[in-house]
Amino acid sequence: MNDMLEKVEKYWDGRVDGYSEVNVAELNSYKMDIWKDLINSYKPNVNGRKLKVLDIGTGPGFFAITMASCGYDVAAVDYTDAMLHQAKKNAGIYKNCITFKQMDAHCLDFEDDTFDLIITRNLTWNLEKPELAYKDWHRVLKTGGRMLNFDANWYLHLFDDQKRCEYEQDRIQAKEHGLNDHYLCTDTTVMEEIAKNLPLSRTMRPQWDAAILLNIGFKKVTVEQDIGNRVWDKEEQVNYASTPMFMISAEK
């Protein structure tokens, strides 16, 4: 394990309980159906078999469980063993419908052309070599398969003065609306230090991603810039106004 991966794993090990609570709350709310409808509107069609889905960076298992509830053949991977352990607990009745594996997102231990759909949320910004990861994700997708990546410019405010002002305004707005400030509730110091050394923290996305994916060989790449308006509640929209969630859809 290299030093950066070790730091990221240690950080998420420490976040597992709190992050799992957020995911479980989503699973037990209206959000699960919203995500299900959104992902299903982009999934490729298959005939005579179950859709094969890979959730990369599953964390506490939200996407994997959501897809398993649709009756799909689901595999879920994460680098952090503690997250996988929690995901298995959260899966409940769907536990046996999901194959959980500990794996590095940069180098997946799957055969070429295995999956119809890859889904991932809030992962790529964590990656030390995101282009390498994207190449491997392309490899394990079937021809005609699709990747859906949901992410944001989470730490661009560390490098951009305008973004820093917008980030500080989010903190003020959360307080004025009487909402929980998601950044004050979390010790961000450690992750900010890690983020400073991750390439996508200082990169304007999803423009970078779209160009890289086309260069890798994805034949159709589309972007929706503010998917958070569809999947976030008011508290999240206020907290993350300066970091809108985007969705990248890429077809092989």
N, C-alpha and C positions, 0 to 999 in steps of 0.2 A: 504494500500500500504506500502511495507517495504521501508526502507531507500534507498537501492540500486536501486530498481525499480524506485523510485521517482527521483533519480539522473540521471538515464539513460533516463527517459522520459523527464526531463527538458533539458538535453543536446540535444536530437533529436528535441524537440520543437524549440530550437534555430537554428537548422540546416535545418528546413523544406524548406525554400525558396531556398537556395542554392542547397540542395539535389534534390529538385524537378526540378530545372533547368537542372541538369545533366540527370535526368530520361527522361524529355521531349525531350532533345536533342537526347537521345538514341532512343526514340519512333519515331523520325523523321529522323532517319539515317538507314544505311544498317544493323546496329546492331540488330534491331528488327527481321529481317529475319534470321540472324545467330542464335540468341537465339531460335527462333521458330523452326528452323530445328534441333538444338541440343536437345532441350527438347522433341520434337516429335519423335526423334530417340530412346528415352528411354521410352516413355509412354507405358503403357500396352494397349492391344487391348480390346475393348468392342464391343458387338454386339447389335444392335437394340435400342440403346439409346446414349445420349451424354456422353462424358467423364466427370466425376465429379472431379474438380480440386480445391485444397486448396492452396492458396498462404499465407504463414505464414511470418509475418513481411513485409507486402507489401510495407511499406513506401509510396512513391508517386505513387505506383501502376503499375510499369513497367511490372512485370511478370503477374499480373492479367489482364492487358489490352492486353498484347501479347497473352495470352491464350484465352481471350474472342474473339479476332480477328480470332481464329481458329474455333469458333463456339461451344466451350465447355461450360459446366455449371460450373461457377467459383464462389468460395467464397474467400474473401480476408480479412485477419485479421491483426490488428496492435494494439500495446498497446497505441500508441500516437494518441489522437484524432485529433491533428493538421495534422498529416500525412494522416489520413483517409480523412479528409476534402479536402486536396490537391489531393489525389488519385481520389476522386470523380470528382473533376474539370478536372483533366487530362484525365479521361476516355472518355469524349466527347460522341461520338455516341455509345460507349460500356457501358455507365453508367448503363443502365437498364439490362445489361447482367451479371453484377457482384453484388454479395451480399457482401457489406462491413460491417464488424462488429468490434467493439473495444473488444479486448480479450487479455488475458495473454497467451503467447506461452507455458508456463509451464502447463497450465490447460485449455484446449480447451472446449468450451461449445458446443460440437457436440456429437451426438450419436456414439456408437461404429460402426466400419465397414461402414463408410459413404463415403469415398473418394477413387477414383482410383489412383490419383496422388497428392502428396504433393510436392510443390516446395518452396525453400527458398534461399535467397541470403544475405550474409553478416549479418546474424542474430545470429547464434549460439554463436559466440564469445562474444556477449552482455549478454548472459544468466547467471544468478547466479547459476542455478541448471540445467545444460544442460542434464544430464542423465535423470532427471525427465521429462524434455520436450520431449526427444526422446521416452520415454515410452508412453507418452500421444499421440504422433504422430503415433506410432505403433498402438495404440488402435483405432484411428479414421480411419485408412486405412482399406480398404477391403482386404480380402485374395487375393493374386495375385497383389495387389496394389504396387505402387513404390513411394519411397521418393527420391527426388533429392536435395541435399544440396550443394550450392556453397559458399565457404568461404575461409579464408586464416589465417595464423598465424600473424594477423595484429599487435599485440603488443608484440610479443616474443622478439623484440629488447630491451624491457625494462628490460629483465632478462638474456639475452644471449649476451656476449661481441662480439662474431663473428657476430651475427645478427645485432648488433648495428653498427659495421663497415660496413656491407653490406648496411644497411639503410642509413648511412651517404654517402656512395658511390652513392646511388640512387639520393641523393640531388645534388651531384656534376655533375652526368650525365645529370640530367634534365637541369641544368644551362648551361652545355657545348653544349647541343643540342638545346638550345634556347626554351625550352618547359616550360609551366606553371608547377611549383612545387606544387603538390596538397596538400602538407603538410604545405608549407609556406602560402598558400591561406586560410588555415583553422586554427583557434585557437585550437591547439591540447592539450593544457595544461589541460583543464578540463577532456577531455576523457582519457588522459593518467593516471590521478589520479584515475578515475573510473576503468580503465582497470587493474590497479595494484591490485585491489581487486576482479577481476573476474577470476574464475578458469582456463578458457581456454587460458588466456593471456600467461600463463607460461607453457602450455602443448604442446608437439610436436604433431601436427595434420597433416594429418587426421588419423594417426595410432591409436590415442586414440579413435576417433569416430568409426572406423571400429570394434575395439574390443568390445566397449560398445554396438554397434548395434547388433552384433552377440549374445552377452550375453543376450540382451533384448528379442531376439527371431526372428529377421529378418533372413530369411533363405538364402539370397544371398546378399552379400555386395561387391561392386566393387569400385575402386578408380581410378580417373584420376588425376595425380599430377599437371599438368600444363595446366589447361583448359583456362587460360588467353591468351595463344597463339592463341586460336580460337575466343575469344569474346572481347579482348581488342584491342584498337588502339595503335599506336606507343607511344603516350604520356603516356598512362596508363602502357604499358609494361616497359617503362623506369622508371616511377615513382615507380612502384611496383615490380621491378626486384627481390628484396630481399624477397618479400612476394607473391610468385606465388599463384594464385587462384587454388584451387582443387575442384573436383566434387566427391561427394559420392553418389552412387546409392545403395539403399537398398530395397529389395523386401520382402514383407510379405508373 
